[in-house]
Amino acid sequence: MLTYTFKDADGVSQAVDLEDNVFEEICDVDYKIRLGNRKERRHCQSLEASMEKGFDIADPNADIIEILDKKQRDAELYAAIAKLSPEQQQLVSDVYLDGKSQSAIAKRQGVSKVAIHLRLQVILKKLKEFLS
């Protein structure tokens, strides 16, 4: 005889003595229930958790062609920027990605604001050539 402890509907633990074969069957059923519950929890996740991992709901109003064109243009722009010198890439990053002012960049580099402006014009001209 083995003792099996369970909780009734009120949450009160009770113990009963069972024969060996009945005890094994109940333990097997308990295991299958736990396994089934684990599988259900593993496959279910909240919408917020899905979106944090990059999952998103399809927008029926989205223009797929426009999205793909934008991605293609972005890829071409990144490739053109990669052809610039490291100093030019840093200047583009500072101005257009980080939003730093030309005055602040000029002060940091010890040159005039006009010099930074002229460098940006040269960079933009090069980018236009790369993209055409």
Number of C-alpha atoms within 10 A of each C-alpha: 11 14 13 15 11 12 10 9 7 6 8 8 10 11 11 11 12 14 11 11 11 14 17 13 11 13 13 12 12 12 12 12 12 12 11 12 11 11 11 11 9 9 7 9 10 7 11 10 10 13 11 9 8 7 11 11 8 7 8 7 6 9 9 11 9 10 11 11 11 12 12 12 13 12 12 14 15 12 14 16 21 12 13 16 11 11 9 17 14 13 20 20 14 16 15 11 10 10 10 14 14 19 15 15 17 16 13 9 11 9 12 14 17 12 12 20 14 11 15 17 12 13 19 14 12 15 18 12 10 15 13 5
